[in-house]
Amino acid sequence: MIGVFLVYNLLTFYIGWNGWVWLHTTFQLENAMIYALVVLILAYGYFIGKIGPRFLFFKIIGSYWMALVQYALLIFPLANLVVWLFQFTTISQETIIFWTGIVVMTTLLFIFSLGTFNAYQPIIRTYKIQLTKQAGSFNKLRIAMASDMHFGYLSGKSHLQRLIKNVHQIQPDLILLPGDIIDDEPEPFIRKKMGDDMKQLKAPLGTFGILGNHEYYGGKIPEYLKEMESTDIKILLDDVILIKDSFYLIGRRDRTEKDRLELETLMKNVDKTLPVIMMDHQPYHLDQAEEAGVDIMLSGHTHRGQMAPNHLITKRIFELDWGYMKKHHLHTIVSSGFGFWGPPLRIGSRSEIVQIDIEFIQS
């Protein structure tokens, strides 16, 4: 932890120093102490915001700071290189620093504007699946799926209303929410009475969810489950249910739960001649799901990296970090998520609701 603390402060100093050079050169800023205090508040704002609702402003600026750190570490070294190379020309150093700073500021403004739009303006992404199984009286099934909403302070009631509006547009038979419905603590979700809005998420076959890793991070799962119960959203905890005697729905606890049941145990009494749909928040071990007889596996968690180029990391960690893949008879869909964690920004990804149209055909 000491090493992480030191590295973080060194990065903060590097970013702050670049900002100071540009401001001092361009606007003759002189008060270094006040500037340093502002940088420290930005750097530790997210942690200050954890104190309570009255410090929400600090959490907002601290969240944006996380994004600034990532993109500053990508852009600032290039800017430093440009300034160094141009010092061998006849252009004055003040002019070089000024215009390099303008380009950097414009680039960051574009990134933050685009990222905010991508985060708060969700799209509906549609997948069509054919299963060579019969599902009772169902020939077709439409599912609306939304994961990783992270409802709380920054992903608030307005964003929840966007979810409700888009789900109603889909007109699903079934609504599935595979984890990270709230952002750690249930307190802001409850205080904002977001559960009252969640009651609008209704479908003929019901609305079901599972736990994600962030519900565990908050450490208040009993309070969260009680709140979800009041919204008529059934949270599946290693549960297997048979819907209309036609298909199975499995909801696994998150792999954060060390005592979660093995998939083989959950599948023990499942009639595999019927379709099996499973929600598992983190898209690990697709081979195990395929071998166990799951037909459709729905996950989230990855956010598709949320801010490029982080997607290059998630692509290496997960066999499928976003989108659709068929593995023998197993159809897997991983959503980039509806909300966000940390910065309310998405670059190279988009907030989405997934529409899944399933057709059951004879083999």
One Martini backbone bead per residue (centre of mass of N, CA, C, O) as a GRO file, in nm:
protein
  363
    1MET     BB    1   0.055   0.064  -0.018
    2ILE     BB    2   0.298   0.254  -0.012
    3GLY     BB    3   0.369   0.224  -0.310
    4VAL     BB    4   0.103   0.329  -0.424
    5PHE     BB    5   0.114   0.606  -0.287
    6LEU     BB    6   0.376   0.702  -0.420
    7VAL     BB    7   0.296   0.672  -0.716
    8TYR     BB    8   0.047   0.852  -0.710
    9ASN     BB    9   0.201   1.112  -0.620
   10LEU     BB   10   0.389   1.123  -0.865
   11LEU     BB   11   0.166   1.152  -1.076
   12THR     BB   12   0.044   1.406  -0.957
   13PHE     BB   13   0.296   1.579  -0.988
   14TYR     BB   14   0.325   1.555  -1.296
   15ILE     BB   15   0.054   1.679  -1.368
   16GLY     BB   16   0.082   1.941  -1.203
   17TRP     BB   17   0.340   2.045  -1.340
   18ASN     BB   18   0.226   2.080  -1.623
   19GLY     BB   19   0.006   2.281  -1.543
   20TRP     BB   20   0.195   2.494  -1.421
   21VAL     BB   21   0.366   2.564  -1.668
   22TRP     BB   22   0.130   2.667  -1.841
   23LEU     BB   23   0.005   2.879  -1.645
   24HIS     BB   24   0.266   3.038  -1.590
   25THR     BB   25   0.329   3.108  -1.891
   26THR     BB   26   0.041   3.222  -1.983
   27PHE     BB   27  -0.070   3.369  -1.680
   28GLN     BB   28   0.136   3.419  -1.448
   29LEU     BB   29   0.129   3.220  -1.228
   30GLU     BB   30   0.227   3.228  -0.866
   31ASN     BB   31   0.047   3.050  -0.666
   32ALA     BB   32   0.156   2.742  -0.570
   33MET     BB   33  -0.010   2.664  -0.317
   34ILE     BB   34  -0.296   2.680  -0.431
   35TYR     BB   35  -0.249   2.488  -0.663
   36ALA     BB   36  -0.167   2.240  -0.491
   37LEU     BB   37  -0.436   2.222  -0.338
   38VAL     BB   38  -0.617   2.168  -0.583
   39VAL     BB   39  -0.476   1.907  -0.673
   40LEU     BB   40  -0.527   1.749  -0.410
   41ILE     BB   41  -0.836   1.760  -0.422
   42LEU     BB   42  -0.857   1.611  -0.688
   43ALA     BB   43  -0.691   1.350  -0.607
   44TYR     BB   44  -0.889   1.318  -0.319
   45GLY     BB   45  -1.197   1.350  -0.379
   46TYR     BB   46  -1.312   1.060  -0.380
   47PHE     BB   47  -1.242   1.008  -0.078
   48ILE     BB   48  -1.395   1.247   0.042
   49GLY     BB   49  -1.680   1.156  -0.081
   50LYS     BB   50  -1.706   0.903   0.126
   51ILE     BB   51  -1.814   1.044   0.382
   52GLY     BB   52  -2.069   1.187   0.223
   53PRO     BB   53  -2.326   1.362   0.073
   54ARG     BB   54  -2.193   1.652   0.130
   55PHE     BB   55  -1.932   1.536  -0.060
   56LEU     BB   56  -2.016   1.495  -0.364
   57PHE     BB   57  -1.844   1.696  -0.523
   58PHE     BB   58  -1.574   1.545  -0.471
   59LYS     BB   59  -1.655   1.285  -0.619
   60ILE     BB   60  -1.689   1.406  -0.897
   61ILE     BB   61  -1.403   1.529  -0.936
   62GLY     BB   62  -1.258   1.259  -0.868
   63SER     BB   63  -1.368   1.099  -1.107
   64TYR     BB   64  -1.247   1.279  -1.330
   65TRP     BB   65  -0.953   1.245  -1.239
   66MET     BB   66  -0.916   0.954  -1.327
   67ALA     BB   67  -0.929   1.025  -1.629
   68LEU     BB   68  -0.702   1.232  -1.633
   69VAL     BB   69  -0.476   1.043  -1.559
   70GLN     BB   70  -0.489   0.854  -1.799
   71TYR     BB   71  -0.469   1.076  -2.035
   72ALA     BB   72  -0.219   1.224  -1.931
   73LEU     BB   73  -0.023   0.973  -1.954
   74LEU     BB   74  -0.059   0.977  -2.274
   75ILE     BB   75  -0.012   1.294  -2.349
   76PHE     BB   76   0.218   1.441  -2.190
   77PRO     BB   77   0.474   1.303  -2.305
   78LEU     BB   78   0.426   1.414  -2.590
   79ALA     BB   79   0.430   1.711  -2.512
   80ASN     BB   80   0.718   1.709  -2.396
   81LEU     BB   81   0.852   1.624  -2.661
   82VAL     BB   82   0.768   1.865  -2.831
   83VAL     BB   83   0.899   2.086  -2.662
   84TRP     BB   84   1.188   1.973  -2.686
   85LEU     BB   85   1.215   1.980  -3.000
   86PHE     BB   86   1.137   2.297  -3.038
   87GLN     BB   87   1.398   2.417  -2.895
   88PHE     BB   88   1.565   2.386  -3.185
   89THR     BB   89   1.425   2.634  -3.262
   90THR     BB   90   1.308   2.974  -3.313
   91ILE     BB   91   1.097   2.924  -3.119
   92SER     BB   92   0.958   3.011  -2.849
   93GLN     BB   93   0.890   2.862  -2.550
   94GLU     BB   94   0.621   3.003  -2.486
   95THR     BB   95   0.483   2.926  -2.753
   96ILE     BB   96   0.508   2.623  -2.731
   97ILE     BB   97   0.356   2.588  -2.462
   98PHE     BB   98   0.094   2.720  -2.540
   99TRP     BB   99   0.012   2.536  -2.792
  100THR     BB  100   0.040   2.266  -2.655
  101GLY     BB  101  -0.176   2.325  -2.438
  102ILE     BB  102  -0.412   2.371  -2.630
  103VAL     BB  103  -0.412   2.088  -2.754
  104VAL     BB  104  -0.449   1.934  -2.489
  105MET     BB  105  -0.713   2.070  -2.396
  106THR     BB  106  -0.880   1.997  -2.647
  107THR     BB  107  -0.849   1.691  -2.623
  108LEU     BB  108  -0.974   1.661  -2.337
  109LEU     BB  109  -1.245   1.792  -2.404
  110PHE     BB  110  -1.328   1.583  -2.614
  111ILE     BB  111  -1.312   1.331  -2.437
  112PHE     BB  112  -1.515   1.427  -2.216
  113SER     BB  113  -1.756   1.479  -2.401
  114LEU     BB  114  -1.778   1.201  -2.535
  115GLY     BB  115  -1.782   1.031  -2.272
  116THR     BB  116  -2.044   1.152  -2.154
  117PHE     BB  117  -2.230   1.077  -2.384
  118ASN     BB  118  -2.176   0.763  -2.378
  119ALA     BB  119  -2.279   0.732  -2.077
  120TYR     BB  120  -2.580   0.898  -2.103
  121GLN     BB  121  -2.635   0.758  -2.407
  122PRO     BB  122  -2.803   0.500  -2.473
  123ILE     BB  123  -2.825   0.183  -2.630
  124ILE     BB  124  -2.963  -0.061  -2.848
  125ARG     BB  125  -2.869  -0.404  -2.848
  126THR     BB  126  -2.895  -0.668  -3.091
  127TYR     BB  127  -2.982  -1.019  -3.056
  128LYS     BB  128  -2.987  -1.334  -3.238
  129ILE     BB  129  -3.134  -1.653  -3.141
  130GLN     BB  130  -3.095  -2.007  -3.192
  131LEU     BB  131  -3.279  -2.287  -3.062
  132THR     BB  132  -3.273  -2.653  -3.051
  133LYS     BB  133  -3.548  -2.602  -2.872
  134GLN     BB  134  -3.811  -2.651  -2.663
  135ALA     BB  135  -4.058  -2.402  -2.498
  136GLY     BB  136  -4.324  -2.508  -2.505
  137SER     BB  137  -4.530  -2.237  -2.602
  138PHE     BB  138  -4.262  -2.120  -2.706
  139ASN     BB  139  -4.115  -1.965  -2.996
  140LYS     BB  140  -4.053  -1.694  -2.845
  141LEU     BB  141  -3.801  -1.460  -2.696
  142ARG     BB  142  -3.779  -1.154  -2.504
  143ILE     BB  143  -3.488  -0.978  -2.389
  144ALA     BB  144  -3.396  -0.757  -2.127
  145MET     BB  145  -3.062  -0.627  -2.076
  146ALA     BB  146  -2.893  -0.505  -1.768
  147SER     BB  147  -2.577  -0.389  -1.668
  148ASP     BB  148  -2.398  -0.199  -1.468
  149MET     BB  149  -2.542   0.064  -1.336
  150HIS     BB  150  -2.444   0.198  -1.067
  151PHE     BB  151  -2.637   0.303  -0.866
  152GLY     BB  152  -2.637   0.653  -0.726
  153TYR     BB  153  -2.485   0.937  -0.776
  154LEU     BB  154  -2.404   0.947  -1.096
  155SER     BB  155  -2.612   0.709  -1.129
  156GLY     BB  156  -2.924   0.816  -1.149
  157LYS     BB  157  -3.250   0.889  -1.206
  158SER     BB  158  -3.211   0.977  -1.500
  159HIS     BB  159  -3.075   0.711  -1.589
  160LEU     BB  160  -3.306   0.529  -1.504
  161GLN     BB  161  -3.514   0.650  -1.704
  162ARG     BB  162  -3.363   0.551  -1.954
  163LEU     BB  163  -3.400   0.256  -1.897
  164ILE     BB  164  -3.708   0.244  -1.889
  165LYS     BB  165  -3.761   0.357  -2.172
  166ASN     BB  166  -3.602   0.133  -2.333
  167VAL     BB  167  -3.747  -0.116  -2.223
  168HIS     BB  168  -4.028  -0.035  -2.324
  169GLN     BB  169  -3.943  -0.035  -2.623
  170ILE     BB  170  -3.885  -0.346  -2.636
  171GLN     BB  171  -4.094  -0.536  -2.509
  172PRO     BB  172  -4.056  -0.764  -2.298
  173ASP     BB  173  -4.083  -1.080  -2.141
  174LEU     BB  174  -3.790  -1.032  -2.008
  175ILE     BB  175  -3.592  -0.926  -1.721
  176LEU     BB  176  -3.231  -0.873  -1.695
  177LEU     BB  177  -2.985  -0.831  -1.405
  178PRO     BB  178  -2.629  -0.896  -1.413
  179GLY     BB  179  -2.529  -0.687  -1.204
  180ASP     BB  180  -2.444  -0.397  -1.059
  181ILE     BB  181  -2.689  -0.206  -0.973
  182ILE     BB  182  -2.503  -0.093  -0.761
  183ASP     BB  183  -2.269   0.141  -0.593
  184ASP     BB  184  -2.210  -0.045  -0.331
  185GLU     BB  185  -2.404   0.155  -0.185
  186PRO     BB  186  -2.751   0.174  -0.090
  187GLU     BB  187  -2.809   0.460   0.024
  188PRO     BB  188  -2.861   0.643  -0.233
  189PHE     BB  189  -3.082   0.462  -0.350
  190ILE     BB  190  -3.276   0.498  -0.108
  191ARG     BB  191  -3.279   0.812  -0.072
  192LYS     BB  192  -3.383   0.853  -0.385
  193LYS     BB  193  -3.604   0.640  -0.450
  194MET     BB  194  -3.532   0.426  -0.691
  195GLY     BB  195  -3.729   0.192  -0.639
  196ASP     BB  196  -3.984   0.328  -0.751
  197ASP     BB  197  -3.875   0.319  -1.046
  198MET     BB  198  -3.808   0.010  -1.070
  199LYS     BB  199  -4.114  -0.081  -1.077
  200GLN     BB  200  -4.131  -0.023  -1.399
  201LEU     BB  201  -3.982  -0.301  -1.434
  202LYS     BB  202  -4.184  -0.479  -1.649
  203ALA     BB  203  -4.284  -0.826  -1.713
  204PRO     BB  204  -4.459  -1.107  -1.778
  205LEU     BB  205  -4.201  -1.297  -1.654
  206GLY     BB  206  -4.027  -1.080  -1.525
  207THR     BB  207  -3.776  -0.967  -1.278
  208PHE     BB  208  -3.418  -1.025  -1.276
  209GLY     BB  209  -3.135  -1.078  -1.054
  210ILE     BB  210  -2.794  -1.021  -0.948
  211LEU     BB  211  -2.489  -1.035  -0.817
  212GLY     BB  212  -2.216  -0.832  -0.777
  213ASN     BB  213  -1.920  -0.713  -0.669
  214HIS     BB  214  -2.035  -0.432  -0.556
  215GLU     BB  215  -2.230  -0.546  -0.347
  216TYR     BB  216  -1.994  -0.654  -0.173
  217TYR     BB  217  -1.828  -0.394  -0.119
  218GLY     BB  218  -2.049  -0.259   0.064
  219GLY     BB  219  -2.157  -0.476   0.292
  220LYS     BB  220  -2.506  -0.458   0.227
  221ILE     BB  221  -2.693  -0.699   0.128
  222PRO     BB  222  -2.949  -0.710   0.305
  223GLU     BB  223  -3.046  -0.421   0.233
  224TYR     BB  224  -3.054  -0.464  -0.070
  225LEU     BB  225  -3.257  -0.703  -0.078
  226LYS     BB  226  -3.488  -0.548   0.055
  227GLU     BB  227  -3.514  -0.333  -0.166
  228MET     BB  228  -3.567  -0.529  -0.405
  229GLU     BB  229  -3.825  -0.653  -0.291
  230SER     BB  230  -3.990  -0.377  -0.309
  231THR     BB  231  -3.958  -0.387  -0.648
  232ASP     BB  232  -4.007  -0.685  -0.766
  233ILE     BB  233  -3.707  -0.791  -0.764
  234LYS     BB  234  -3.547  -1.089  -0.828
  235ILE     BB  235  -3.284  -1.225  -0.644
  236LEU     BB  236  -3.047  -1.451  -0.740
  237LEU     BB  237  -2.906  -1.722  -0.518
  238ASP     BB  238  -2.837  -1.986  -0.650
  239ASP     BB  239  -3.080  -2.015  -0.861
  240VAL     BB  240  -3.354  -2.231  -0.984
  241ILE     BB  241  -3.591  -2.169  -1.244
  242LEU     BB  242  -3.918  -2.245  -1.369
  243ILE     BB  243  -4.069  -2.113  -1.660
  244LYS     BB  244  -4.367  -2.221  -1.757
  245ASP     BB  245  -4.251  -2.505  -1.818
  246SER     BB  246  -4.006  -2.406  -2.050
  247PHE     BB  247  -3.765  -2.263  -1.877
  248TYR     BB  248  -3.450  -2.185  -1.750
  249LEU     BB  249  -3.329  -1.994  -1.458
  250ILE     BB  250  -3.004  -1.879  -1.372
  251GLY     BB  251  -2.860  -1.747  -1.058
  252ARG     BB  252  -2.556  -1.630  -0.968
  253ARG     BB  253  -2.326  -1.578  -0.771
  254ASP     BB  254  -2.064  -1.419  -0.718
  255ARG     BB  255  -1.721  -1.493  -0.719
  256THR     BB  256  -1.677  -1.345  -0.447
  257GLU     BB  257  -1.830  -1.587  -0.347
  258LYS     BB  258  -1.682  -1.862  -0.201
  259ASP     BB  259  -1.976  -2.027  -0.144
  260ARG     BB  260  -2.059  -2.086  -0.411
  261LEU     BB  261  -2.205  -2.277  -0.623
  262GLU     BB  262  -2.176  -2.513  -0.831
  263LEU     BB  263  -2.286  -2.571  -1.143
  264GLU     BB  264  -2.339  -2.876  -1.117
  265THR     BB  265  -2.537  -2.842  -0.881
  266LEU     BB  266  -2.748  -2.664  -1.026
  267MET     BB  267  -2.782  -2.889  -1.272
  268LYS     BB  268  -2.883  -3.159  -1.145
  269ASN     BB  269  -3.226  -3.094  -1.188
  270VAL     BB  270  -3.205  -3.040  -1.490
  271ASP     BB  271  -3.382  -3.021  -1.791
  272LYS     BB  272  -3.198  -3.037  -2.094
  273THR     BB  273  -3.444  -3.017  -2.300
  274LEU     BB  274  -3.445  -2.742  -2.191
  275PRO     BB  275  -3.388  -2.430  -2.170
  276VAL     BB  276  -3.079  -2.252  -2.059
  277ILE     BB  277  -3.052  -1.966  -1.851
  278MET     BB  278  -2.765  -1.759  -1.753
  279MET     BB  279  -2.646  -1.571  -1.474
  280ASP     BB  280  -2.309  -1.416  -1.480
  281HIS     BB  281  -2.133  -1.153  -1.414
  282GLN     BB  282  -1.864  -1.304  -1.471
  283PRO     BB  283  -1.692  -1.411  -1.778
  284TYR     BB  284  -1.621  -1.709  -1.680
  285HIS     BB  285  -1.598  -2.025  -1.777
  286LEU     BB  286  -1.738  -2.123  -2.055
  287ASP     BB  287  -1.673  -2.426  -2.062
  288GLN     BB  288  -1.843  -2.504  -1.813
  289ALA     BB  289  -2.115  -2.414  -1.922
  290GLU     BB  290  -2.114  -2.596  -2.171
  291GLU     BB  291  -2.076  -2.873  -2.019
  292ALA     BB  292  -2.342  -2.833  -1.831
  293GLY     BB  293  -2.583  -2.712  -2.048
  294VAL     BB  294  -2.577  -2.429  -2.129
  295ASP     BB  295  -2.719  -2.200  -2.365
  296ILE     BB  296  -2.728  -1.916  -2.198
  297MET     BB  297  -2.494  -1.648  -2.131
  298LEU     BB  298  -2.503  -1.373  -1.892
  299SER     BB  299  -2.305  -1.068  -1.886
  300GLY     BB  300  -2.056  -0.841  -1.750
  301HIS     BB  301  -1.820  -0.616  -1.576
  302THR     BB  302  -1.608  -0.503  -1.803
  303HIS     BB  303  -1.704  -0.239  -1.980
  304ARG     BB  304  -1.493  -0.256  -2.206
  305GLY     BB  305  -1.296  -0.073  -2.013
  306GLN     BB  306  -1.461   0.212  -2.084
  307MET     BB  307  -1.150   0.328  -2.141
  308ALA     BB  308  -0.961   0.390  -2.376
  309PRO     BB  309  -0.728   0.115  -2.385
  310ASN     BB  310  -0.865  -0.100  -2.176
  311HIS     BB  311  -0.971  -0.320  -2.381
  312LEU     BB  312  -0.692  -0.466  -2.408
  313ILE     BB  313  -0.716  -0.596  -2.126
  314THR     BB  314  -0.994  -0.743  -2.132
  315LYS     BB  315  -0.920  -0.924  -2.379
  316ARG     BB  316  -0.702  -1.088  -2.203
  317ILE     BB  317  -0.879  -1.186  -1.961
  318PHE     BB  318  -1.118  -1.252  -2.160
  319GLU     BB  319  -1.269  -1.444  -2.388
  320LEU     BB  320  -1.524  -1.245  -2.335
  321ASP     BB  321  -1.570  -0.883  -2.308
  322TRP     BB  322  -1.768  -0.848  -2.570
  323GLY     BB  323  -2.068  -0.956  -2.681
  324TYR     BB  324  -2.066  -1.233  -2.912
  325MET     BB  325  -2.067  -1.601  -2.857
  326LYS     BB  326  -2.009  -1.926  -2.998
  327LYS     BB  327  -1.993  -2.245  -2.808
  328HIS     BB  328  -2.126  -2.448  -2.969
  329HIS     BB  329  -2.422  -2.436  -2.780
  330LEU     BB  330  -2.309  -2.174  -2.659
  331HIS     BB  331  -2.446  -1.859  -2.569
  332THR     BB  332  -2.268  -1.546  -2.545
  333ILE     BB  333  -2.326  -1.245  -2.343
  334VAL     BB  334  -2.154  -0.925  -2.319
  335SER     BB  335  -2.181  -0.637  -2.149
  336SER     BB  336  -2.083  -0.295  -2.113
  337GLY     BB  337  -2.317  -0.150  -1.992
  338PHE     BB  338  -2.508   0.119  -1.846
  339GLY     BB  339  -2.299   0.234  -1.676
  340PHE     BB  340  -2.047   0.319  -1.424
  341TRP     BB  341  -1.709   0.355  -1.306
  342GLY     BB  342  -1.643   0.641  -1.175
  343PRO     BB  343  -1.616   0.779  -1.444
  344PRO     BB  344  -1.859   0.947  -1.657
  345LEU     BB  345  -1.710   0.759  -1.891
  346ARG     BB  346  -1.685   0.676  -2.258
  347ILE     BB  347  -1.427   0.505  -2.444
  348GLY     BB  348  -1.497   0.261  -2.676
  349SER     BB  349  -1.781   0.280  -2.543
  350ARG     BB  350  -2.131   0.196  -2.442
  351SER     BB  351  -2.419   0.250  -2.328
  352GLU     BB  352  -2.639  -0.040  -2.265
  353ILE     BB  353  -2.905  -0.228  -2.407
  354VAL     BB  354  -3.017  -0.562  -2.429
  355GLN     BB  355  -3.150  -0.738  -2.707
  356ILE     BB  356  -3.310  -1.066  -2.699
  357ASP     BB  357  -3.380  -1.290  -2.967
  358ILE     BB  358  -3.557  -1.593  -2.936
  359GLU     BB  359  -3.553  -1.902  -3.119
  360PHE     BB  360  -3.752  -2.191  -3.130
  361ILE     BB  361  -3.638  -2.499  -3.268
  362GLN     BB  362  -3.630  -2.775  -3.437
  363SER     BB  363  -3.392  -3.039  -3.469
   0.00000   0.00000   0.00000
